[in-house]
Amino acid sequence: SITEDSCVMLYIQGGELHLNFEIDSLNKALTLFDRVLSGNCSNDIKNYCLYNKAQTLGKLNRNKEALILLNESNYPESDSSFLSYINQEKYYIHRYRNQNKKALKDINRALSLNPKDDEFHYRKADVLYDLEKYNDALIEI
């Protein structure tokens, strides 16, 4: 069984690897994240690990798997900042898949949870522009 200290170390190692865009590094990160998720780790570590795993899957163009992971994970409702970034990650995947209406819903959810985040406002303006809602996009910036 993996201890909490081991979970933290594996999470950190996976986190460093997932920042890389080399396929081998990303696949190693997934392996480390899976070890954390199968271990006896705290929910906080597992939640952050799930988020990083979803990002890693996205970098590998495994977007459907990433969305399933983000949608089915049990993130704490009390952590609105963390949940806003979960919705931002969904936004990125939907944008990549050219699903702009879904992306707009995702970024609106992120903004409802974290309305002062300037990047979220920029992302919303970006998708509104692509949806040809030019006036709304200008208001958002």
N, C-alpha and C positions, 0 to 999 in steps of 0.2 A: 504494500500500500504506500502511496506517495504522501509524505508529510506536508504540512502547510508551508514550511520553509522550502521544500523541494518544489512545490507548486509555484511559489513566487519566483524562484530561480528559473524554472522552465518557462514561465510566462515572460520573464524579462528576456531570456534568450530568444524565444519565439518572436517577441516584440521587436527586437533588434533585426532579426532576419526578415520580418515582414515589411520593414521599411525599404528593403531592397527590391528591385524589379527583376532579378534573375530568377528564372524558373526553378533552379535547384534550391536556391535560398527560400523561395516561397513555399516549395513543397516540404522542406525541412521545418519551416515555421508551422505548417499545418500539422505535421507529425507531433511537434512539441505541444501545440495547442490541444490536440486530441489527448495527449498524455495528461495534461492538466485537467481536462474535462472528465476524464475517466478516473481521476484521483479523488481523494478525500480532501477537497479544497473548499475554502470558504465561498459563499455565494458571490461575494464581491469579486474575487479573483476569477471565478467562472464567468461572471457577466462580462468583465472586461476581456476575458479570453474569447468569449463568443463574438464580441464586437470585432476584435482583431482578426479572428478567423474569418468573419464575413468580409472584412476589408481584403484579406489575403485571397479569398476565393474570387472576389471581384477583380483583383489584379491578374488573376489567372483566367479571366473571362468565364468564370463559372458563376455567372450572375444569378441564375435561377436558384442554385444551392445557397448562395449568399442571402437572397431574399427570404427563402424558407427559414434559414437560421435566424434572421432578424425578426421575422414575423412570429415565429414559434417560441422564441426565447422568453423567459420569464424575468424581465427586467423590473426592478422596483419602481412602482408608480411614484414613490416619494422623491426620487432623484430626477427632477425635471430637466436639469442640465444634461445629464447622461442620456435621457430619453430624447432630448432634442437632437443630439448627435446621432442617435440610432435613426431618427427620421431623416437627418441629412444624408446618411449613408444610403438609405432607401432612395432618396432623391437622386443621388449620383448614379445609382444603378438604373433607375427609370430613365434618366437623361441619356445614359449610354445606350439604352434599348430604344431610344426615341419615343418614349411613352410620356410625353410632356404633361398631359393632364394628370397622370398619376404623380409625376414629379412635383407638380404644383401642389397637390394635396399633401405630399410628404413635407415640402418646405413650409407650407402653411401650418402643419402640425408642429414642426420644429420651432417656428416663430411663436406659436401660441404658448409653447413651453419656455422659450428663451427669447422674448421680444427685443431685447437690447443687443442681440448679436448682429453686428453689421454685415458679416459674411452671409448670414441667412437672407438679409434684405437684398444684398447683391444677387444671390442665387435666385431669389424670387423674381427680381427684375429681369434677369437673364431668361428665365423660362417664360415669363409673360411676353417678352419681346418675341421669342420664337413662336408663341401662340398668337402673334400679331395683335396683342393688347398693348399697343405702344403707350397710350396715355397712362395706363395702370403701371407700366414698367417705369415710366418717368417719375411717377409719384413715389414709387418704392425706393428710388435712389435718393 
